[in-house]
Amino acid sequence: MDAYPFIGLAYENVLSAKAKGSIMDFNTQNYFNIAEPDLQGDSLISELGFKYLMQNLELYSALKAYTGKREGVSIKLRGFWKF
């Protein structure tokens, strides 16, 4: 089994975005507007992971971190079986 580390860095900028929504109460037939989210802004995304190679199998594992408008972390696990 071979393992290869990788890193990634990305910059994301949302210039203009709008989202609208409403909810209807079926009991009273009233509509309620949902507050519009603010989607505009900058984010920096960094990724650190490993790629594992075997004869018929490829596995990826990665950790992503988001800072700026989007904040948080995510874990990605992915596999490919070659036949």
FENGIHU-V968625 format. One record per pair of residues at least 24 apart in sequence whose C-alpha atoms are under 10 Angstrom apart, sorted by the first residue. I is the first residue (numbers start at 1). GAP is how many residues later the second one is. Records with the same first field share a line. If there is no record, write none. Layout:
I = GAP + GAP
//
This chain:
1 = 51 + 52 + 53 + 54 + 56 + 57
2 = 49 + 50 + 51 + 52 + 53 + 56
3 = 47 + 48 + 49 + 50 + 51 + 55 + 56 + 57
4 = 45 + 46 + 47 + 48 + 49 + 56
5 = 43 + 44 + 45 + 46 + 47 + 55 + 56 + 57
6 = 41 + 42 + 43 + 44 + 45 + 55 + 56
7 = 39 + 40 + 41 + 42 + 43 + 55 + 56 + 57
8 = 37 + 38 + 39 + 40 + 41 + 56
9 = 35 + 36 + 37 + 38 + 39 + 55 + 56
10 = 33 + 34 + 35 + 36 + 37 + 56
11 = 31 + 32 + 33 + 34 + 35 + 55 + 56 + 57
12 = 29 + 30 + 31 + 32 + 33 + 56 + 57 + 58
13 = 26 + 27 + 28 + 29 + 30 + 31 + 55 + 56
14 = 25 + 26 + 27 + 28 + 29 + 55
15 = 24 + 25 + 26 + 27
16 = 24 + 25
17 = 24
38 = 31
39 = 30 + 31
40 = 29
41 = 27 + 28 + 29
42 = 25 + 26 + 27 + 28
43 = 24 + 25 + 26 + 27 + 28
44 = 24 + 25 + 26 + 27
45 = 25 + 26 + 27 + 28
46 = 27
47 = 26 + 27 + 28 + 29
48 = 27
49 = 26 + 27 + 28
50 = 27
51 = 27 + 28
52 = 27
53 = 27
54 = 27
55 = 26 + 27
56 = 24 + 25 + 26 + 27
57 = 24 + 25 + 26
58 = 24
//
